[in-house]
Amino acid sequence: MMIEKIEIAREKLIVHYILDDSNTANNYQVSLYSSKDNFAAPLTRVTGDVGNEVKPGAQKKIEWNILQELGNYKGPLSLELRGGIFVPIVKLTGFSSAIKYKRGKTYPILWTSGNMGGQIDIDLLDGQERVNSDRNIPNTGKYEYAIPGSVKAGSNYRLKFTNTRNRDEYVYSPTFKIVHRIPTLVKAAGVVIVGGVAFVLGASGGSPSSEKKSNDLPTYPTDLP
């Protein structure tokens, strides 16, 4: 692995490099480091040929948003590129980003691994922000993951799986959406508005009453929890 050149494009640094390997079937884990923290942790505001499952070849490129990562940094700065053969600590099976995951519910997570055994951490990220962590989970290929009831609904969530013995080994899930467990049309007062008809939900569990505001009474919603 060799850095060819580094160019500046406004708030970004663009690193051009070569990843040389005669076996093109290999996948690599590539990380970029800086001297700002003495090369202690990989940079996070990076895109391009970086992270897991990078294929060998020439004309590889990493874009680093230095402004987002370091702010108005002044002073000398060195970069270091590190890579190694990627053997996934976790490879998810059956995980779908099309599913709308509900707050406060538990979902089974299944995976295979090239290194079963040991432990992993599972972090819930909203974009780049970590909002929840499950620590020291046995790397057995399955886990019942509870979506925290306190997180906000949103569509930019993902899970990060990290090897506790080597924190440079990590895997991200695809981005997924978290929604409210109770549909937003159900208000705190127990009133549901559907098609111009107001339904009042009784606390005792009796039949709902309704106030008809149009000639046609719509079907009572069946997807309430």
Secondary structure, DSSP 8 states (H G I E B T S, - for coil): -EEEEEEEETTEEEEEEEE--S-TT--EEEEEEEGGGTT-S--SSEEES-EEEE--EEEEEEEEEHHHHHSS--S---EEEEEEE---S-EEES--TTSEEETT-EEEEEEE-SS-SSEEEEEEEETTEEEEEEEEEE-SSEEEEE--TTS--EEEEEEEEEESS-TT-EEE---EEEE-SS-TTB-TTSEEEETTEEEE--TT----EEE--SSS---------
